Amino acid sequence: MSGVSWTADGRIKMVEWLTGVGAYQRSYAGKYIAMVWLDDDLVTWRWAVVTFDREAGSGTADTDEVAKDTAMRVLMNVAEKNT
């Protein structure tokens, strides 16, 4: 795993996008996870930023890059507010 940033107290602040199986990708900031994936029809890109007990945001995009950019903005905003 490359691109790891750490907080002063040793928690993971951010990890660069990791490509999973198929079109599923994820990134981490503290306890939050940003996910980007292609829907079941293989047409629309979906994104979500979640933690174990709530969703911080979700939506759709025309391309994977737009989905990743949007998800990263939300991810970094919620991570900053909660660190």
N, C-alpha and C positions, 0 to 999 in steps of 0.2 A: 504494500500500500504506500503510495507516495503522496506528497503534498499535505502532510498532516501538520496542523497548527495546534498549539497547546495553550491553555490558559495558565495564569501564574500559579494556580493551585494544582496543576497537573491533569486537568480534565481536557478531553478532546474539544477543541473549539470548532475545527472544520476539517473535513477530509475532501479532497477533490472527488469528482464524479467517478464512480466505479461502474463499469459496464457489467451487467449480469447476463444471464441467459436470455437470448432473444433481444427484445427491445426494452428491457427493464433496466433502469439505472437508478442509483441512489447516492445520496450524500448526507453527511452527518454534521451537526453543529450542537455540541452538548448533548442534551437528551432529545433533540429534534431530528427528524429524518425527512429529507426531501426525496420524493420518488417521481420518476417520469417513466411512462410506459405507453405503448401503442395499444389502442383498444382492441376488443375481440374481432372487429370488422377490419382491422389493419388499415384504418383510415385516419382516425383522430388521435392525436397525442394528448394524453391526460397527465396532469401533475397534481401532487398533493404534498403538503407539509404537515406532519403529524408527530405526536408524542404518544406514549403508551395509553394516555387517557383522554386525549382530545385532538381535534383537527385545527390547525392554525390557518389553513387555506387550501383551496383546491380549484381546479379549472381545466380548461381544454386549450389547445393551441394547434396551429396548422403544421408546425414543424417541431422537431425535437429540440432545436436550438432555442426557439422562442419559449417552449415549455421549460427547458432547463434554466434559461435566464430569469423567467418569472418565478420559478420555484426557488432559485437561489436568492433572489431579492427578498422573498417572504421568509425564507430560512434565516438569512442573516439578520433581518429585522427582529424576528421573534427571539433569536439567540442573543442579540444585543440587549434586548429588553429584559431578558431573564437570566443574565449572568452577573 
